[in-house]
């Protein structure tokens, strides 16, 4: 019995990543890479042109955000399923991708077998998440807990929102720059983010900042 061919679009701004994925996927009798893209806008154009069943989407690309591209593709090509393949697994990245319409969320250290399984499952219309991502998503949706920041941590974050440097924040709050860094590291951990901008954005989403 012949297998149904799954057409795939690769979206990643690193040519060497696309080359490796293309070689691996085209070696499978039921998978075919029909096009590649290096940015979000290009991903939408290639999806419209080739109508792939599965789009393997990177999240962060200099030429356009993968989450925005996912939302556009789902709106204009609802038959194409998007599987995110990224190095990022913060709660915010996961939620944004799923809310935009991604059918899967995998990390780039996933095994070859798991990646092939996810692509085939997405081609059948199923949703696939790596265990760590599924656990994060389930916990966030089930609990809906707002992270608990101390009054001082919130005050430091307010100054970050104003655009102040660590040194300026220290002088404003009469604490050392090292203490400011310590507060920020704790905030990053509690909000599951990796930088100042994401900390402010996430805190605002939770209603912790005005």
N, C-alpha and C positions, 0 to 999 in steps of 0.2 A: 504494500500500500504506500503510495507516495505521500511525503510529508508536505504540509503547508509551509511555504516559504515566508519567513518573517523579514520584512524590509526594515532596515535600521538606519537612522541618522545619527552620526557621532557629532557631539558639540563639546569642544574643548579648545582652549586657546593655545595649547601646547601641541605642536605637530608630532613630536615623538610619542606622546600619549595616544594620539589618534592613530598613528601608524601601528603601534603595538596592539591596540584594540581591533583595528581593521584586520590585521593578520590573524588574530585569534578567532574573531567572529566569522570571517569568511572561510575558515577551515571547517566550520560546521555545515553539514549538508542542508540544514533547514534555516540557516541565517545568511543574510546578505546585506552588507553595508552599501547603501545606494547613494549616500552623499555625506559630506562633512561640512561643519561650520565652526568658526572660531569666535563667534560673538552671539549675543542674544538676537539682535536684528537679523543677522545672517541665518540663524537657526529658524526663525519664522519664515524667511524667504525660501529656504531649502525645504521646509516642511510643506509649504504651499506648492512648491514645484514637484516634489517627489512623493508626497503623501505616504510617508513611512508608517508602519504599524507601531514602531517603538522609536522614541527619541531618547538617546542616552545623553543626559544633560549635566554639564558641569555647572556649579553654582556661581562662582565668582570669576568673571572675565573682564578684562579692561575695556572690551568693546561693547559691553551690555550685560546686565544682570540676568543670571539664569532663572531666577524666580519670576521676574517680569516676563521673560520669554516663555516660561511655562504657562503663565496665565493667558498670554496672547495666543499661544498655540492651542490651548484647550478651548478658547473662545472661537477661534477661526477654523480649527481642524479637530473637532471633538473626537474623531475616530483614532487619532494618534495618541498613544499612551506615552507619558513621560516618566522615565526612570532617572532619578538624580544619582550621579556618581561623583562624589566629592571627598575632600579631606576634612570637611567641617561637620561636626555633629553637636553643635550647641542647640539648646532647646529652641532658640529663636530661629535659627536656620531651618530646623526640621519643621517647625510649625508654619513658617512662611511658605516653604515648598509644598507642604501638604495642603494648606489652605489655597494655594494657587492652582492645585489640581494634579500634583504629581502622584503617580500610581505606585512609585517605589522610591526608596531612599537607601542607597548603598554607599559604603565608604571605599576609598580607592585601595585599601588593603584587603578587601574582600577576596575570597578565593575564586579561582577560575570557574569551578563548578557552581558556586553560589551565584556568580554573575550570569552564567548561562541559564541557570534555573530562573533567575529573576526576569531576564529578557523574555524567555518563553512564557513565563507566567503572565507578564504584562501583555504579551501578544494575545493571551487568552482572556484578557480583561481583568486579571486578578491584581491584587495589591501585594507588594512585597517590601518588607522592611528588615534590615539587619536586626538581630536581637537587641543590641544596645540602643538602637534608634527606637525600636518598638517599645522598649521599657521606658525610655524618656518620654515618648509621646503619650503612652498610657498613663504614666504618673502625672503628667501635666494636665491631661484632659480629665482624669478621674478626680484629682485633688483640687485643681484650680487654686492652690495655695499661693498667696502673695509672699515673696521672700521678705524676711524680717531684717531690716536695716536699722542700725542704731541711729539715734538723733545726730551724733557726730558724723557718721557715715553719710547720712542724707545731706548734712550741711556741707561736707566736702564735695559731694556730687553736685550740689547747687552751684558751687563756685566753678566746678568743671564746666557746667552748663553755660556759665558766664564767659567761658573762654580763658580762664586764668590758668597759669602754669602752676606746677607743684610749689615752686618757691613763692609765688604770689599768694597762693591759697594759704600757705603756712603763715605768711605775714598778716594776712587778713584775719586768720583765726587764732593767731598767737601760738602756733605750734610749729615744731620743726618740719623741715621738708621730708625727713625720713619718716616722721609720723604720718604725714600726708600720704606717702607711698604705701605705708602699711594699711591705712584705711582703704585706699583704693584697691589694693590687692584683695582685701576681704570682700569689698563690694563686687569685684570681678568674680570671685568664687561664688558668692551668694546668688548673683544674677546669671551665672554661667555664661560669661562673656569674656572677651580677651583684650578689649581696648576701651579707651575712655568714651569714644563716641557711642559705641554699642551699649556701654553702661548707662549713659544718659538716656538714650533712646528706649532701652528696655525698662528703665525705672519709670519713664513717662508712661509707657504702655501699661505698667502695673498701677499707675496712679500715685507713685511715690514722690513724684516731683510735680510742681505746678506746670 
